[in-house]
Amino acid sequence: MTGMLRSRPVTIVGGGVAGLTAAIALRRRGAEVAVLERAPAIAEVGAGLQLSPNAMRVLDALGLGPAIDAVSLPSRAVRLRDASGSDVVRLDMDGHRPGARFRLIHRARLIEVLEQAAASAGVRIELGRDIAALPDAPLLIGADGLHSHVRASLNGREVPFFTGQTAWRAVIDDENAVPEAQVFMGPGRHLVSYPLAGGLRNIVAVLETREWQDEGWSRPDDPANLHAAFAGFGGPVPGWLAQVKAVHVWGLFRHEVASRWQDGRRAILGDAAHPTLPFMAQGACMAIEDAWTLAACLDAAPDQQAALARYENLRKPRAAKIVAAANANARNYHLTGARRLAAHAALRLGGRIAPGAVLSRFDWIYDFDPVAETP
Ligand SMILES: Cc1cc2nc3c(=O)[nH]c(=O)nc-3n(C[C@H](O)[C@H](O)[C@H](O)COP(=O)(O)OP(=O)(O)OC[C@H]3O[C@@H](n4cnc5c(N)ncnc54)[C@H](O)[C@@H]3O)c2cc1C
């Protein structure tokens, strides 16, 4: 910490994971931070998040580890299963990287932890502030998500395209669940589920479809549509789906990673900079990484323009690589026919003879340490 940020005003648009984490990281380094959030209250839709070690290193460095631990579960493994429920491979995270922290958390709990930490550090949070015309600020940070005004001001208007996939999400009750994430892979569809603290279970179910759904996540749907789409699935899935009383559906759109992340006075992070399909579970994790690196770069250089350029150079290649990996996973989970049988057989074999090798494919994501890279 250099003290370079002491008393410097920073305005952040958006009080989601990216905006609140950036606010805490900047405030800890001395900045005077205001967060402008359009919602009348900081509230989150009901859904889960997987936090992987790359993001946990940042949350731990910000002193939030104990608060996160109190409201989340450890994730011991990722279990890939066929639609019938039979195991394809179980990736043992604990065994592969002892001590690396994978946590399963309800989004609302994460936002509460971040909001409380921001408020008690002295961040000013202004609710009900819908920022359409950008305020003139010496440093304006756009953490305003998928339809970011700050991104549009830097890059012009861009049009995302529908991926041909819609997804349902639901939370059900489940006491005493095994703390691992499970992915059930069927032709043209897959279902991800993991337990959350407080006796809950998160479900995300993705279906390839020609039907166009809105982008955004708060459209309620009839649970019968979810039941029908996954009627052929086995294992615990029918029991879980029978419990779903309320479900939301949304369309999955592809966006390019922003080509311009900053102009010396404005910068973007999180979904505003690199919206991703959810198939690597890294959207929020990347937002948390961004937040740390942005604050560290601003703290390290007296020249704001150079600091923001360094932030963009450090973050853009990694974000682009993770977004590409998520796009590839969308295809891998939904294989059909002979390609599906071959891919699952290869995974089963790999899991038996070289489980470390299967897991090591993602070391570049989980072993990354933003705190060590930019202290
Ligand atoms: C089903 C699903 C599962 C996911 N699972 C995972 C996972 O397991 N792990 C993971 O890391 N990520 C996951 N993600 C991704 C993750 O949720 C997002 O990447 C992350 O929430 C992005 O945070 P953000 O702060 O950039 O954007 P948001 O959370 O969208 O926050 C943006 C904020 O800006 C505010 N805002 C927007 N416009 C304005 C405006 N004009 N004025 C003022 N405020 C404004 C909004 O109200 C909002 O509060 C998942 C996403 C989905 C859809």
Ligand as a Chemical Component Dictionary entry (heavy atoms), coordinates in Angstrom:
data_LIG
# 
_chem_comp.id                   LIG 
_chem_comp.type                 NON-POLYMER 
_chem_comp.pdbx_formal_charge   0 
_chem_comp.three_letter_code    LIG 
# 
loop_
_chem_comp_atom.comp_id 
_chem_comp_atom.atom_id 
_chem_comp_atom.alt_atom_id 
_chem_comp_atom.type_symbol 
_chem_comp_atom.charge 
_chem_comp_atom.model_Cartn_x 
_chem_comp_atom.model_Cartn_y 
_chem_comp_atom.model_Cartn_z 
_chem_comp_atom.pdbx_ordinal 
LIG C1  C1  C 0 -27.137 -18.747 -13.311 1  
LIG C2  C2  C 0 -25.852 -18.083 -13.053 2  
LIG C3  C3  C 0 -24.942 -18.754 -12.297 3  
LIG C4  C4  C 0 -23.718 -18.169 -12.028 4  
LIG N1  N1  N 0 -22.834 -18.857 -11.284 5  
LIG C5  C5  C 0 -21.658 -18.290 -11.007 6  
LIG C6  C6  C 0 -20.719 -18.973 -10.187 7  
LIG O1  O1  O 0 -20.959 -20.091 -9.731  8  
LIG N2  N2  N 0 -19.529 -18.373 -9.917  9  
LIG C7  C7  C 0 -19.251 -17.131 -10.419 10 
LIG O2  O2  O 0 -18.152 -16.632 -10.167 11 
LIG N3  N3  N 0 -20.122 -16.443 -11.196 12 
LIG C8  C8  C 0 -21.315 -16.991 -11.498 13 
LIG N4  N4  N 0 -22.198 -16.305 -12.254 14 
LIG C9  C9  C 0 -21.862 -14.975 -12.790 15 
LIG C10 C10 C 0 -22.026 -13.849 -11.798 16 
LIG O3  O3  O 0 -23.291 -13.907 -11.201 17 
LIG C11 C11 C 0 -21.836 -12.495 -12.494 18 
LIG O4  O4  O 0 -20.735 -12.544 -13.351 19 
LIG C12 C12 C 0 -21.601 -11.424 -11.438 20 
LIG O5  O5  O 0 -22.738 -11.286 -10.628 21 
LIG C13 C13 C 0 -21.284 -10.073 -12.087 22 
LIG O6  O6  O 0 -21.216 -9.094  -11.093 23 
LIG P1  P1  P 0 -21.294 -7.575  -11.496 24 
LIG O7  O7  O 0 -21.204 -6.835  -10.206 25 
LIG O8  O8  O 0 -20.315 -7.270  -12.569 26 
LIG O9  O9  O 0 -22.728 -7.379  -12.162 27 
LIG P2  P2  P 0 -24.159 -7.430  -11.471 28 
LIG O10 O10 O 0 -24.207 -8.455  -10.400 29 
LIG O11 O11 O 0 -25.137 -7.511  -12.582 30 
LIG O12 O12 O 0 -24.282 -6.006  -10.756 31 
LIG C14 C14 C 0 -24.487 -4.819  -11.476 32 
LIG C15 C15 C 0 -25.132 -3.820  -10.538 33 
LIG O13 O13 O 0 -25.208 -2.560  -11.200 34 
LIG C16 C16 C 0 -26.484 -2.012  -10.982 35 
LIG N5  N5  N 0 -26.777 -1.128  -12.099 36 
LIG C17 C17 C 0 -26.955 -1.503  -13.387 37 
LIG N6  N6  N 0 -27.210 -0.419  -14.147 38 
LIG C18 C18 C 0 -27.186 0.643   -13.313 39 
LIG C19 C19 C 0 -27.382 2.037   -13.508 40 
LIG N7  N7  N 0 -27.713 2.542   -14.699 41 
LIG N8  N8  N 0 -27.263 2.871   -12.445 42 
LIG C20 C20 C 0 -26.945 2.373   -11.219 43 
LIG N9  N9  N 0 -26.769 1.045   -10.984 44 
LIG C21 C21 C 0 -26.879 0.201   -12.011 45 
LIG C22 C22 C 0 -27.414 -3.215  -10.901 46 
LIG O14 O14 O 0 -28.623 -2.908  -10.221 47 
LIG C23 C23 C 0 -26.551 -4.213  -10.148 48 
LIG O15 O15 O 0 -26.691 -4.098  -8.751  49 
LIG C24 C24 C 0 -23.420 -16.873 -12.531 50 
LIG C25 C25 C 0 -24.352 -16.189 -13.298 51 
LIG C26 C26 C 0 -25.549 -16.793 -13.575 52 
LIG C27 C27 C 0 -26.548 -16.050 -14.427 53 
# 
loop_
_chem_comp_bond.comp_id 
_chem_comp_bond.atom_id_1 
_chem_comp_bond.atom_id_2 
_chem_comp_bond.value_order 
_chem_comp_bond.pdbx_ordinal 
LIG C1  C2  SING 1  
LIG C2  C3  SING 2  
LIG C2  C26 DOUB 3  
LIG C3  C4  DOUB 4  
LIG C4  N1  SING 5  
LIG C4  C24 SING 6  
LIG N1  C5  DOUB 7  
LIG C5  C6  SING 8  
LIG C5  C8  SING 9  
LIG C6  O1  DOUB 10 
LIG C6  N2  SING 11 
LIG N2  C7  SING 12 
LIG C7  O2  DOUB 13 
LIG C7  N3  SING 14 
LIG N3  C8  DOUB 15 
LIG C8  N4  SING 16 
LIG N4  C9  SING 17 
LIG N4  C24 SING 18 
LIG C9  C10 SING 19 
LIG C10 O3  SING 20 
LIG C10 C11 SING 21 
LIG C11 O4  SING 22 
LIG C11 C12 SING 23 
LIG C12 O5  SING 24 
LIG C12 C13 SING 25 
LIG C13 O6  SING 26 
LIG O6  P1  SING 27 
LIG P1  O7  DOUB 28 
LIG P1  O8  SING 29 
LIG P1  O9  SING 30 
LIG O9  P2  SING 31 
LIG P2  O10 DOUB 32 
LIG P2  O11 SING 33 
LIG P2  O12 SING 34 
LIG O12 C14 SING 35 
LIG C14 C15 SING 36 
LIG C15 O13 SING 37 
LIG C15 C23 SING 38 
LIG O13 C16 SING 39 
LIG C16 N5  SING 40 
LIG C16 C22 SING 41 
LIG N5  C17 SING 42 
LIG N5  C21 SING 43 
LIG C17 N6  DOUB 44 
LIG N6  C18 SING 45 
LIG C18 C19 SING 46 
LIG C18 C21 DOUB 47 
LIG C19 N7  SING 48 
LIG C19 N8  DOUB 49 
LIG N8  C20 SING 50 
LIG C20 N9  DOUB 51 
LIG N9  C21 SING 52 
LIG C22 O14 SING 53 
LIG C22 C23 SING 54 
LIG C23 O15 SING 55 
LIG C24 C25 DOUB 56 
LIG C25 C26 SING 57 
LIG C26 C27 SING 58 
# 
